Amino acid sequence: MVQTSRPTFSIRQLCREFEVTPRSLRFYEDKGLLAPARAGQNRVYSHRDRGRLKLILQGKRIGLSLTEIGDLLDLYDHDDGGAIQMAEALPAFRRKLADLRQQRLDIEEAIIMLTETCERLEARLADVRPDLLPQAADYEQVLRARLDGVHAHAK
């Protein structure tokens, strides 16, 4: 059986591809999430390391902790076609999904509250000191146009 060698990657190649810093890769290595080979002083990343980095970044993007990511990566090494990894990942992903949905609701509620507060503040400021409004110059022009229109109709 002829064995084909898979490509290897330098730290620079992976940093460029995944838009991460060398420091990030070394950090993941220190945490035991990546284990590149060495060629002298240089780190040499395998196809497997590249796949693990992709999973690390996906896990971070969805909000998993490095510990959770590490647990999932440990399952990645089992020789069962990823079945154990999938079975372990599913409940964690469902919990994270529920957390993200709740965060979205909280953010939407905060946006509504802030919008209403800004509208009340602008209305109050317009009554007492319109010159202090952020759009005071625009506001003054609109006000003058309205007043000019009222005076024109009154004549």
C-alpha positions in Angstrom: 0.0 0.0 0.0 1.4 3.3 -1.0 1.1 6.0 1.6 0.6 9.5 0.4 1.8 12.3 2.6 -0.6 15.0 3.6 0.4 18.6 3.3 1.9 20.3 6.4 1.5 23.9 7.3 3.7 26.6 8.8 2.5 28.8 11.6 2.4 31.7 9.2 0.2 29.7 6.7 -2.4 28.8 9.4 -2.4 32.3 10.8 -3.0 33.8 7.4 -5.7 31.2 6.5 -7.6 31.5 9.8 -6.8 35.1 10.5 -5.3 34.4 13.9 -2.0 35.5 15.5 1.0 33.2 16.1 0.5 34.0 19.8 -3.0 32.5 19.6 -1.7 29.3 18.1 1.0 29.0 20.8 -1.7 29.7 23.4 -3.8 26.8 22.0 -0.6 24.6 22.0 0.1 25.6 25.7 -3.5 24.6 26.6 -3.0 21.2 24.9 -5.5 21.9 22.1 -2.8 21.7 19.4 0.3 19.6 19.2 2.4 20.6 16.2 5.5 18.7 15.3 8.9 20.4 15.3 11.4 20.8 12.6 14.3 22.5 14.4 12.9 25.7 15.9 9.9 25.7 13.6 6.4 24.3 14.3 5.0 22.1 11.6 1.2 21.7 11.7 -0.4 18.6 10.2 -3.7 18.3 8.4 -5.1 17.0 11.7 -3.8 20.1 13.5 -5.4 22.3 10.9 -8.7 20.5 11.4 -8.4 20.9 15.2 -7.7 24.6 14.8 -10.8 25.0 12.6 -12.9 23.2 15.3 -11.3 25.4 18.1 -12.2 28.6 16.2 -15.8 27.3 15.5 -16.2 26.4 19.2 -15.0 29.9 20.2 -17.3 31.6 17.7 -20.3 29.8 19.2 -19.2 30.7 22.7 -17.8 27.4 24.0 -15.2 27.6 26.7 -11.7 26.3 26.0 -12.4 23.4 28.4 -15.5 22.4 26.5 -13.6 22.7 23.2 -10.8 20.5 24.6 -13.3 17.9 25.7 -14.8 17.8 22.2 -11.4 17.6 20.6 -10.5 14.7 22.9 -13.5 12.9 21.5 -12.3 13.7 18.0 -9.4 11.3 18.5 -11.7 8.3 18.9 -11.9 5.9 16.0 -15.6 5.6 15.7 -16.4 7.9 12.8 -17.0 10.8 15.3 -20.2 9.2 16.8 -19.1 9.7 20.3 -18.0 13.3 19.5 -21.4 14.0 18.0 -23.3 12.4 20.9 -21.3 14.5 23.4 -21.5 17.7 21.3 -25.2 17.7 20.7 -26.4 18.4 24.2 -23.6 21.0 24.7 -24.6 22.7 21.4 -28.3 22.6 22.4 -27.5 24.3 25.7 -25.4 26.9 24.0 -28.2 27.5 21.4 -30.7 28.1 24.2 -28.3 30.5 25.9 -27.8 32.4 22.7 -31.5 32.7 22.0 -32.0 34.1 25.5 -29.2 36.5 24.9 -30.8 37.6 21.7 -34.1 38.2 23.6 -32.3 40.2 26.3 -30.5 42.3 23.6 -33.8 43.0 21.8 -35.4 44.0 25.0 -32.4 46.3 25.9 -32.6 47.9 22.4 -36.3 48.6 22.9 -35.7 50.1 26.3 -32.8 52.3 25.1 -34.7 53.5 22.1 -37.7 54.5 24.2 -35.4 56.3 26.7 -33.6 58.2 23.9 -36.9 59.3 22.4 -38.2 60.5 25.8 -34.9 62.3 26.5 -34.9 63.9 23.1 -38.5 65.1 23.5 -37.8 66.5 26.9 -34.6 68.2 25.8 -36.5 69.6 22.8 -39.0 71.2 25.2 -36.4 72.7 27.6 -33.1 73.2 25.6 -33.4 72.3 22.0 -30.0 73.9 21.4 -28.4 71.0 23.3 -29.8 68.3 21.1 -27.2 66.5 19.0 -29.0 67.5 15.9 -29.7 71.0 17.2 -28.7 72.7 13.9 -31.0 70.4 11.9 -33.7 70.7 14.5 -33.4 74.5 14.4 -33.9 74.5 10.6 -37.0 72.3 10.9 -38.4 74.5 13.7 -37.8 77.7 11.7 -39.4 76.2 8.6 -42.5 75.2 10.7 -42.7 78.5 12.4 -42.3 80.3 9.0 -45.1 78.2 7.7 -47.3 78.9 10.7 -46.7 82.7 10.3 -47.4 82.5 6.6 -50.8 80.9 7.2 -51.6 83.3 9.9 -51.3 86.4 7.6 
